[in-house]
Amino acid sequence: MLDLTKRLIAIPSENPPGNHYEECASTLFDELVGLGFDDVRREGACVVASVGTGPRTLYFSGHYDVVPAQSCDQFQPRVENENLFGRGSSDMKSGLAAMIHAAVAARDEGLLKSGRIGIVLVPDEETAGPRGSRDLAARGILGKDGIGMLTPEPTGGIVWNANRGAITLRATMRGKPAHVGRQFEGVNAFERALPAIGRLAEIKKEVELRETRYNIAPAAARKSILLLGGRSGGGTNFNVTPDRFWFTIDRRINPEENLEEETRRLRDTLEGFDIETLQHELAAATSAEDPLGRILSQHITSVVGKEATFEMCPGLLETRLYAAQGIPAFAYGPGLLTVSHGPNEFVPIRNLVQCSLIYALTAAEMLRQ
């Protein structure tokens, strides 16, 4: 597992823009073939395979793209003490190695009595999955015959059983340029945008009074989210009336909220703007009391030695695409959210081993009858 993780880290599969996808997918394909997986194949930029027999399928799904590195040194994996450092070590190339070898162990020990483990390795998770899981879903491949899904996101020892949805818009107001000395001949796009921005600020106040019932820490994280102006810009110079002004709105909805209602409210407020949709993703949740959740929890406790905690992920998760099909889905992985995407990303090697064991035992119990 450590060797595979190192080899994957050394491939700079940064997203954006989507560098070295072919190299990373080919490495994973060859690894699965070498380990004797069944039906190993490419589905576009994705790699899929399985072990076991029968239609009932527990999916182990993970992404091989990583966020851009702060330096090229991050693609030179190194072990220091009991940790493996490098871009993707935490999010989530160690998780790919853990789930692949969990499937091998379950197969080799003869633990898959009544179904299969489906391996799904995808790109583009960091940018909402257009060439990855969303593409598989659009083609009717994702989740076929699924009884559950696990993804080894860097959860830091907890289980994510829910995630927020996202409405991300870029709103552009048009104007007309004119020299400041004759600004009366122009139309100031910035000033035209201000009334709508004021209305959005009022919506923000109301939205951020709402709280989810799902567990998430700290308490302030329970509130729904509306971020204004994450990016903004416009105009050509300080002495010219701006012929356009644009800004982003990032609305993160809790599972209790309605995606379409919240989208309509924002778009109605932005009447007169050109609107580009950057993200439009459902929130999702699976009960911790689902059989897969209970089995996963039991094996976390037995392997790690402490009771599993279920929380809502503060962002998007690809579990949402499985949950939308009625497939129970959970995230649990060896990495640490606190160091993922950072300049000193690492994963404790012990976590890698424990996660793989937990996945193997969970699959064996789910597929033993």
N, C-alpha and C positions, 0 to 999 in steps of 0.2 A: 504493500500500500504506500509506504514511504517513497519507494522508487518511482512508482507511477505518478504520485503527486509531484515529485521533483521534476519529472519529465514534462508534465503538463504546465507547471509554473514557468518553465524555460521557454514556452511558446507564448509570445506576447499577443494574446487574442483580445486586444483592447477594443472596447465598444463604448462610445463611438470611437472610430468609424466602423469597426468590424474587421480589424486586421487579423491575418493568419488563421481565419476560420478553417480553411481547407486543411492546413497542416494539423490543426488541433483535432478536427473531425477524423482525419485519416489515422492519426495516432490512436484515438479511442477505438476506431473501427478495428484496427490491427490488434489492439489489446484484447478486445472482446473475442475476436476470432482465435487468438492464441490461447485464451482461457477456455475455449470450447463452448461458447454460448451458441444457442440455436437461433436461426433466422436473423443473423446479423445483416443489417442492410442500411443503406443511406436513404433518407427521405428528405431530399433537398439538402439543406445544411445540417440536418439532424441525423443522429445515429440511433437506431433502435435495435433491440435484441431481446431474447428471453431465455429463461431456464425453467424446466418443469413441463408438465403436460396438463391438458384440459383447458377449457375456456376461461375459468375464473382467474382473474389476473390482479395481483397486487403490484402497483406501479412504483418503481423507484425512479424518480425523475430529478434531473439536475441540469444546471447550465454551465457551459464551458467558457462563456465570455466573461471578461473582467473589466472593471472600470480603468480608465487610463492611469498609468503609473506616474508617480512624482519624479522618478528617475529610472534610467535603464538598468541600474543595479538591482531593481526589484525583480527582474526576470532571471536573476542568478540565485537559485534557491540555496539556502544554507541552513544547517542545523547548529543551533547554539543551545547548550545545556539540553533541555528536554523539549525544545520548541523548534518548529520548522518555519523559517521566514521566507517571504516572497509574495509578489502580487498574485492574488488568488489562493494563497495558502489557506485563508479563512473563508473567503467567499469566491468560489466554493469548490476548488479543485481537490482539496482534501476530502470533501464530501462525496465527490464523484468516485474517488478511489475507495472510500469506505463502503458505499452502496454496491459498487461492482463486486468487491470481494466478499461482501455479505451474501450476495446472491450465489457466488461460487461456493461458499462454505455451506449454505443451506442445501444446495444441489449435491455437493460431494458427501455430505453427511446423510443423504437420503431423507431429508426433512420435508420435502414438498410432495405431499400425498394427494392433494386434490386441487391442483391449480398451478399457475405459473407466476414467476416474478417477471414483470416487464421492465426492461431498462430503457429509459428515454433520456437522451443527451442532446441538449438544445443550445443554440446561440441566442443572442438578442434579448435575454431576460432583463438586462440593465436598461433596455429601451423598449420595454413592454411587449417584446416577443414577436415582431412582424415576420421574421424568418425562422422563428422557433416554434414555441408551443401554440401560438395563435395560428400559425400556418397549418400545423397538424390538426388543430381543431376545425379549421375551415375545410379541410379535406376529409373530415370524418374519421381520422386515424386516432386522435387523442382519446384515451380513456376507454377504448373498445373492450367490452366485457369486464370493466373495472369493478373490483370490490373495495378498492381503497387506493390511496396514493400517499407516499412519503417523499419529502424533498429535504435534502440536508443543508438547508440555509444555516447561516451562522447565528444560531439562536442563543448561544451562551448558556446552555444547560437547561433552558426552559423549552416548552412546546408552544408553538404558535398554532392556534386552532381557528384564528380569524384574521382578517386583514381589512384595512380601509380600501374604499374605492377612490377613484381619481377623476376629476374633471379639470383638465388643464387647457386653457384657452389663451390665444394671443389676439388681442383686440387692437385694431388700427383705425384711427380717426384720420380722415383726409382733410386737407386745407388747401391753401394757395400761397405760394411764396411771394414775398415783396420785400424790398429794402426797408430797414427799420424807419428810415426817414419818410417813407411813403407807405407805412404799414396799413393805412386805410385802404390801399388797393389789394391787400392780401387777405387771407382767411387763416387765422391762427389755430392750427389743429390741436395744439396743447390746451388752449383755453376752451375749445369746443368739447374736449374730453373731460374737463374738470367736473361738470355736474354729474356725469355718470360715475366718476370715481368717488364722488361724495356719497352717492346712493349705495355703491358697493361697500363703502366704509360702514354705512349703517347696517347693511346686511351682515357684514363681518361681526359686528357687535352682537347681533342676535344669534348668529350661527354658533359663535364660540361660547354661548351659554349652554349649549346642548352637551350632554355627556352620554357616553356609551355605557351599557350595563356589563360589557365584557371586561374581564380583568386586564389591566395594563398599568404599569408603574412608570413614573410617579403619578400622583393623582391628577396633576395638571395635564397629563397626556390623555386623559379620558375625554377631553373636550374635542368637539368637531373643529375643523380647520378651514380657514380661508386666508390664503396668502396673496397679497396684492403687490404687484411690481417686483416680483422676483427678478425679472429683466424688464428694461424699458429703454426707449430711445426715440429719436426723431430729429427732424430739422437738418440744416446744412451748416449753419454758422450762428454765432450769437447775435448778429445784426441782420438776420433774415427771419421773417415770420415763418414758422415751421409749416411745411406743406404736408407733413404727416407726423403723427405721434402714436407710438404703440407701447403696450405694456402687457404683461402676462398676469393671469389669474390662476391660482392653483388651489382648487377646492378638494379637500380630502374628506370623504364622507364616511361616517361610521356605519356598521351593518344595519342599524335601525333606520337609516335614512333611505330615501328613494332617489336613485340615480337620475331618472328622467325628470322628476319634479325639480330637483336641484339644478339640473342643466337648464331647464326652461326658465327658471327664475333668473339665472345669470344672463342668459341670452336676451330675455326681455329687458333687462336693465341696460344692456349694451346696444339698444336700438340705434341705428345710424352708424355703427362701427362695421368694418370688415372683420369677420371672426374666423380664425383658424383653430381647429381642434387639434391639440397636440396629444391629449390622452382622454379616453372616455372608457373607464374601467369600473366594473361592478365591485362593490364590497362583497365579502363572502365569509361564511362561518360554518364550522362543523362542531357539533356538541362534543364536549370532552367525555360525555357518557356514551358516545358511539362505541360499538365493540372494538373498532380499531384503536380508538383513543384509550380505552381501558387497557387493552393488551400492550400497547406502546408504553403506557404509564407504568404498568407492572414490571416490564423489563428494564425500563430506565431505573426504577427503584432497586431492582435486583442487581444490576450491573454497577450503577454509580453509588448506590448506598444511601440515597436520599429521595424523598417523595418528589414526583414530577409536578411542576407548576405549569398551568395552562394560561397563556396570555394572548392578547391580540397584537399582531405585528403593527408597528406604527406606519408602515407603508404598504405597497402592493406586494402580493405573493402570487406565484403561479398556481398555488392551490385553488385560486378562484376559478380557473378554467375547468378544473375537475369538479369542484363543488357545483358549478353551474349545470353539470350533467347529473347531479345527485350522487356523486361519488365522494365519500368521506375522505378528507385530505388534511394532512398535518405537516408542519415543518419542524424538523429537529435535526441539528447537525453538529459537527465537531468544532466549528469555528466560533469566534467571538465577535458580536456586532460592534463592540467598543473599538476594535482595531481594524475592522474591515474597511476598505477604501482608503485607509491612512498610509503614511509613508513607512511605517514599521509593522506592516501586517504580518501576523504569524498565527500558527495554530499549535496548541499543545499536542504533542505526538500521542500522549495517553488518550486524549479525547478522540483521536482518529480511530484507535483500536476499540475503545468503548462504544463509539457510535456504530461501527461495523457489527460488533457483537449484538447490540440492541436491535439493529435492522434484521439480522439473520434470525434471531429468536422470535421477533415479531412476525416475520414472514412464516416461519415454521408453524407458529400457533394459528395464524390466520388460514393457512393452507393445509392443515393436517386432517381435516374432516372431508 
